[in-house]
Amino acid sequence: MRLKLVPENVDIDWFKNARLTLGASAVAVVLSLVAWAVLGLNFGIDFQGGTTIRSQAEEPVNVAEYRAAIGDLGLGDVVISEVFDPSFGADENVAMIRIAAQDDSGSVQQDTIEEIRQTLAEIAPSIEFSSVESVGPKVSGELIQTAFLAVAASMAAILFYIWLRFEWQFSIGAVAALFHDVILTIGIFSVLQIQFDLATIAAILTIIGYSINDTVVIFDRLRENLIKFKQRPLRDVMNLSVNETLSRTVMTSGTTLVALIALLVLGGDVIRSFVFAITWGIVVGTYSSVFVAKNIVLFLGVKRDWSKPDKTEGNQFSSVDS
């Protein structure tokens, strides 16, 4: 007997509370933008500027002990991670230590670096700093600009791709859903003041890819059903399409979330913000694929014969809550 997460022939009216869900999404986006403007983001070292130290020791790297020792120095935001490389020998234990800029300067002072080395030497007597590199505020500002341009460029490319593959109505719905996902992710990071760094940007780009994949699956089934059921109302065809792909959506999102939650709980501080961003993005991305993208397509109307617009199918929200 096979395990079925979704019953066969499921018949859910996804538009029953369309105005409520779409309105809630709009309010959430506005609140996220307000939180971003008022509270700002807790930028990490990548966007603040600071110093990166590469250490090497014969003793194994203990990230927890390193973090506790440096934490007592009161240097603010410090990120420590062990570097794994198959080419390292048994006595080559390498760690990366990133320290935020101190007192608006672009780098940590030399005497502070020496103090860090002496502190870590109590844990690993053979420790040496093989390299010390600094990132100034100007470079950090450029990184912020480039990161947000990367997100905007990816959404513009998706808009163009969906327009070519489907129709402009689909592209508007898809990009609106992606905008919803990105802004809500930034909003939750702003409200909770979780560290926002380059890893978070990578997570946002991952969310965009995951969300658009889920949306395209629904749109593909919708296009097939529009050709198959030419006389059925667009709202009913959309409900059918979501119900037919529901099993795939639940299975994909569910299994992904199981792995992400395990990483969130057991993965440690180094990857926690990255994993949290993807976990949150999977939830809101799945929601937006079902409740945002298709609602906008319903409002705009689509073609039935893919040769001329079906003007009778747009603006059907008047019957959604009836």
Secondary structure by P-SEA (a helix, b strand, c coil): ccccccccccccccccaaaaaaaaaaaaaaaaaaaaaaccccccccccbbbbbbbbccccccaaaaaaaaaaacccbbbbbbbbbccccccbbbbbbbbccccccccccaaaaaaaaaaaaaacccccccbbbbbcaaaaaaaaaaaaaaaaaaaaaaaaaaaaaccaaaaaaaaaaaaaaaaaaaaaaaaacccccaaaaaaaaaaaaaaaaaaaaaaaaaaaaaaacccccaaaaaaaaaaaaaaaaaaaaaaaaaaaaaaaacccccaaaaaaaaaaaaaaaaaaacccaaaaaaaacccccccccccccccccccccc
